[in-house]
Every structure is written in C-alpha cells, then in structure tokens.
Amino acid sequence: MNVNDLPTPALVVNADAFSHNVAAMGAAWPGAKLRPHVKAFKSTSLAKELDAAGHHTFCAATSREVLGMAAAGLGQDLLLANETVNPARLQAMADSGARITVAVDSDATVAAAASNRIREVLIDVDVGCFRCGCPPTDAGRLADLARASGLEVRGVMGYEGHLMMEPGETKKDRVAGAMALLTNAHQAVGGDVVSGGGTGTYRENRWVTELQAGSYTLMDTAYAGADLGFQSALLLWLTVVSVNPGGWAVADGGLKALGMDHGDPTVIGHRVLYCSDEHVTFTAGDLGTLPAVGDKVQVLPAHVDPTVAYHELLHVVRGEDVIDTWPIDLRGW
C-alpha cells in the first residue's frame, strides 16, 4: 500500500528514522543497560524490534502492558514501574509465567504485592518528581518490611521526570542531585538494580544500572526541541477536509487523535491555529499557500505516549511504501 492511500487519521512510523533512534540509543545504552519503556509505544510488534536489537528487558506503566508483553513472549524480565493495589491485576501478573517485578513505595503497596503472589519488587524512591515514590530516608525500612513479607527486593528505582526538559546548562547538576538521593537510598536497600532515567536524561544519568527510556523510539516535538540526537519517527497523516477563503484549512484529526498536554502539534509547513475534537485548523505558514481539499498533511505530535494510545495501528513506511503494520495492542489498564 502507498501511504497516501491510508484512511486518515493514520499514525505513521518512518522506518529509517526509527532504525536510527534504536541504533543511537543502543550505542549509548547497550543490551540490558536499557530497559525500554513500553508505555511510549504500546505495541508488542515494536517491542520485538527492540528485543531483536538486544534489549530483552522492558518496563511498563500498566498491568495491561505487562500482561500483553508476557503473552507475546517478551516476559524474560518485566518491570511494572508503577504502583498498583488491585488484587486481580497483581494476581494476573503473578500467574503470567513471566518474570514480573513491581514497584512499591508504601506499607500498603508492599502488603498488596505480598498478598497477591508477587515475588519481586523494587523500592520506588521519590527523587524530586512529586509523583510516586517513598521518601529516600524511608527506603531502607520499606525494604526490610518487604523482605519480612516474603518478597525479594531487587533494588531501587527513581524517576527524575521533572528534569527531562531541564535546560542543558543546569541539567547535569540537577540530575546528579536527584541521583544522589537514589544512590543513598540504594545503600540502605541493597540489591543489584538501580533503575531510572528516561529519554531526556540518557546522556546525563550514569548512576542507574538500567535506563527506563521509551520516547526515543518515535520522538515528539517536545523532545525534538531538546537536541537529543534522535529523529522524529512518528507522524500523523491527515486529510484536508475544508479550505476557507478567509485563509485557513482544516484537516481531519484533532484532540481525539493527538496528545495535547505538551501543546499544539506541528503541521509541517503550516501554522496551527487550534485543535478541536476531530479537527486541526491551520494557516499557510512557511509554505505560503494552503493545500486543497483532499490533500494530505503530515503532523508531528507534541507528546508521543498519549498520541499513540488514541490509535489502533502504527503503519511503518519507507518513502511512500507501507512496509509493515504494528498493532497498538497494549492499550488500556
């Protein structure tokens, strides 16, 4: 199939840009030093490409992602880098036949894991992100509680998500400060694993034993502005459905097709005015002219993760040829 023949909205992956990104991150974080985060792409087909590139361990944000990866034969070492207290979800992961590790950050999450047959955990430590994670000074106590509850504590994790877009002149020092908290907690906890980091800090974070990065595979405009050395591999193809004599055009994908929490998407060659439920409205911008009704436009999402979660398929293209289709089969919770 030709990419122009895809019904729109169509989420498209540039095969060459994707391959570049996988190779670039793999050179910096080879093999088991990288634990790709499947929340960014939610596709076992894409995950298999990373597995083929030598990355056999993965992390996830939802039990649905964990179970889907296990069912796809990618359960060598899966980390739910998130807390859950839902018994059915914990038991399903425990019964999956895969090696599952779960993040815990409180007495309640330790008890939930232990009472629902989870065997291995990481102590999740707050390193300044103001999200999940125990106070660093409480990590040792929680590790002792987990071991007393029959759990194996593999180590610690901590996500410096508040620093992913930190300016370059201050990022190194601020990442070092966050990781000092995690390193001190690790000394109290023990174990072989120090898990953390992400696409935005892959150059600066050398304290973790494994990097939790996922957005690097596809990229978005938020990360593209940080000059990380990866290419924009994800595009939303839309069809122009209306052109107004007043100087604007409308294409057939908006809030229900694009993650908007990082701002407006970019319509290549044009200037976005705003997005509504099913439409993006834009002006001529750099090209100086508007497309015609029926023409295709290419849109760069501002945030990869929620954009992918709106769709069912990733169409892999080289040039104008659709060379593969990857189901987005890890959506949901």
Buried (B, 14 or more C-beta within 10 A) or exposed (E): EEBEEBEBBBBBBBBEBBBBBBEBBBEBBEEBBBBBBBBBBBBBBBBBBBBEBEBBBBBBBBBBBBBBBBBBEBBBBBBBBBBBBEEEBBBBBBEBEBBBBBBBBBBEBBBBBBBBBBBBBBBBBBBBBEEBBBEBEBBBBBBBBBBEBEBEBBBBBBBBBBBBBBEEEEBBEBBBEBBEBBBBBBEBBBBEBBBBBBBBBBBBBEBBBBBBBBBBBBBBBBBBEBEBBBBBBBBBBBBBBEBEEEEBBBBBBBBEBBBBEBEBBBBBBBBBBEBEEBBBBBBBBEEEEBBEEEBBBBBBBBBBBBBBBBBEBBBBBBEEEBEEEBBBBBBEE
